[in-house]
């Protein structure tokens, strides 16, 4: 269930109440006249089945409530109510399959912010991966994958393409390209410093490194794995199952590839540099393609469900 909290201008309250009352899957309607102060208006609250939430929020925005007042939606972890059970049973589809496009757009927009914190996470992850590839330590590689924040901008690109939001595309690309560029430059400097300290050596770069050599040796499976991870990551975002993102993070070779490219370039091993860059591009492309296709399928299923949905309550 979703909990909606609305601030509605007093002269629009009746219109909003008719909309809420006629929405299949809504219940627990509460109206507090004149309770809102900034902006002024009536406070209207209700619960709605998640599968009906996207249509309702879109209708409220169509009435201009987001401009004249406010719309706040919260996911409810526990609701003990026969009315809620009845509302969820009436709403078409399953809540776990529902996509809240406004929520997804906002979440990916926030995750695609090119901030100091984002760059810091990206840089630390890339440096950690550099230690992993030089030591041929798979555990460090997995840790670096989990720390890397690059899935946010990748999901932002997919969302923006499906929702036709050019601003989000630009924001996501800036974070993705800028984050990797800065992280790789700083990691190259880190590798130079570690070499000066005797902790990184050319022999380590030229070693076979059986546990991590896949990083600079991309093949068709690299794209397949990234594609599958992109599907899983997108589903985890749209279904609010954020824990699945950890699995996605440790299944794609983006940050380690960037790290090895930076280190190999520092030592003049341009073969490894190109191989790592190819691995990075294959993984980034696979995730974006998979994420975009997954969202398109979900949008198509949503359109079918809307056509089959029962009429609103009178």
N, C-alpha and C positions, 0 to 999 in steps of 0.2 A: 504494500500500500504506500501511497504518497500522501503526505500532509501538505495542503496548500494553505498559505496565509496571504490574504489579499488586503491591500488598502485600496478602497474604492470610493471615488467621489460620491457624495450622498445622492446626487441626481442620477447616478448610474447603477445604484445598488439593485434596484428592482430588475434591471436588465441582466445583471450578473447572476442574480438569484434564479431567474428563469433559465439561464444557461446551465447553471450548476444542477438545478432540479431536473432538467431534461437530459442530463448526461448519464448514460448507462455506466454503472460502476462507481458512482459517487454516493457518499453517505456522510453522516456525522456533521451536518451543516450547522454552523454557529454564526450568528450575526450580532455584532456589538456596535450599535449605532453611535456615531460620533466619537468612537474610542481613539481613533488615530489623530495625532497632532501634527506630524511632519512626515509626509504631506497630510493635510487635513482630510478626513473622510471617515467612512465606516470600516470597521475591521470585520472581514468575512473569512471564516475558516471552514475547511471541509477536508475529508479524506477521499481519495479516489484510487481505484485499482490502477496499478502501474501501466497495464496494457491500454487504459483509457486516458492516461495522463498526457500523452503527447498531443492528442487531438484537442483536449480541453485547454491546455496551455496555449496552443495555437489559436483557439477561438478567443481566449481572453486577450491575447495580443492583438487579435483582429478588432476587438472592441477598444483598443488603445489603453487598457488598464496598466500596462507596463510604462506608459508615458504619463498618464494622469495620476497614477497611484503606484502600486508595486505588486509584483508577483514573486512569492518565495515558495519553493518546493523543497521538501525534505523527505528522504527515504526513511520509512518506519521499520525498525527491526522486529518489533513485536506489537501486534494489535489483537486484543482479546475482545471480540465483539461478534455477535451473530449477524448484526447489520453489515459489518465489514465482510464477513464470509459470504453473505448474500450478494453484496456488491461485486466481489471478485468473481463469483459464479456467473453473474449476469454479463460481466464485461467479456467481450470476445477475445480469444487467444489466451496466452499464458504470460504472466508477469515477467518470468525469466527470459522470455523472448522479446519483450517490448524494448524499443529504443526511444529514449528521450533525446531528441535531436538538439534541443536547446541546451540540455545538460552536457551532452557530448561536445558540442561546439565550445561551450564555456570551459570545460575541463581541458580540452586540447589546447585552447587558447592560452590558458594559464600555464600549462606544461611546456608551451613553446616560447616562453618569455626568455629573451636573451639577456639574462641577468648575471651578476657577479657570482651568485650561488650556483647557477646552472653551469657556468664556465668552470668554476672551482670543482664541481663534481666531475665534469667531463675530463678535466686535466688530471685530477687525482686518479680517476679510473684508468686513463691512458698510461700514466706513469706506473701504476700498479701492474697493468698488463705488460709494460715494457720489462719490468722485473721478472714477470712470469715467463715471457718468451726467452729472455736471456738465460734464465735458470732452468728452462724446459720444465716448468712446474705447472701442471694442469690446475692445481688448486688455486693458485694465484690468478690464473686466467679466468676461472669461474667467478672468483671474487670480483675481478675487474668488470666482467660482464654484468654482474648484479648491481654494481655501483653506477655504471654508465646511465645517464638520463636521456639517451638519444631516442628512445621509443616515443616520447612525448611529441617532439616535432614531426616524426614520421607519421604518427597517428593524426597529427594536425594537418599534414599535407593531404592524406586520404580523405579526411573529413571535409576539408576545404574544397577538394575536387568534386565530391559528391554533392555538397551543399552549395557549390558555386559561390564560394566566399574568397575573393581574391586577396583581401586583406590578411586573412588567416594563412593563405598560401605564402605570401611574402614574409609574414612573421615567422612561420615555421621554417622556411628555407634559410632565413637569416640566422635563426638559432642553430639549425643543423650545420650549415656550412661554416658559419662563424665559430661555432663551438668546436668542431673538429679541427679547423685551421689553427685556432689558438692553442688547443690541446696538443696538436702535433708539433707545432713550433716549440712550445715549452718542453715537450717530451724530448725533442732533439737536443735542446739545451741540457736537460736532465741527463741524457745519455752521455753527452760530452763531459759533464761534471763527474758522473760515475766512472767514466773512463780515466779521467785525471786522478781519481782516487784509487784506481786499480780494481774497482768492483765490477766494471764491465770491460771486456777485452774483445779484440777482433777474433780470437779463437772461439769465443762463445758464439759470435755471429755465424762463423763458418762451420760450426758443429752440426751434426745431423739433427739433433733435437727431435727425436721420434714422437714425443708427447705433444709437441706444438707445431710441427712442420706443416700441418694442414692449413695454418694461418696464411702462409704465402704460396700455397699450392691449391688455388681454387679449381673446382670442377663443376660439372652440372649439378651435383648433389648440393653444392653450396647454395644455389638458387632455390632448389627444392626445399631445403631445410628452412631457409629464410621465408619462403612463401608460406609454409605450414605455420611457422612461428608468427607470421603476420596475421594469419587467420585467427589463431588462438589469442593473440594480443588484442585484436580488435573486438573479438567476442567478449573478452574480459572487461573491456571498457564499456561496451554497450549493455552488458548484463550486470554491471556493478560487482563483478567478481574480481576485484583487484589483486587478490592473491595469485591468480594465474599469471600475472605479469612477471613474477619472479621466474617462473618457468620459461617464459619468453625471453627474458633478459639473459639467461644463461644458455640459450640455445642458438644464438646468432653471433657471428664473428665480426662484429663491427668495431668495437673499441680495441680488441686485440690486434685486428688488422691495421688499424690506424697507428697503434703503438709500434708494431714491427716495421711498418713503413718508415716511421720517423727514425727509429734506431738504425735500420739498414741504410737509410740515406746518410745518416751521420758517419757511418763507416765506409761509405762509398760502394755499398753492395746494391747496385741499381736493379739487379735481377729480382732480389727479394723485395725491393721497394715497389717495383711494378706488380709483382705477384700479390703483395699485400694490398696494394691499391685496388687491384682487380677484385680481390676477395671482398674488400669494403664496398665497392660499387655493386657487386652482385647481391650482397646482403641487403644493402639499402634499397636497391631496386625491387628485390623480392618482397620485402616487407610492404613497401608502398603499393605495389601492384596487388598484393593479397589483401591489404587493408581496404583499398578502394573497391575491389570486387566484392568483398564481404559486405561492405556497407551498401553497395548497390543491390545485392541480393536481399539484404534486410529491408531496404527501402521498397523493393518490389513486393516482398511478402506483406509489408505493411499496407501497401496499396490494395492488394488482394483482400486483406482482412477488412479494410474499410468498406469495400464494396459488398462484402458479405455480412457486415455488422448489422445487428437489429436496429430498428428505428429508436430514436430517443424517446424517453418516457414523456408522457404528456405533462 
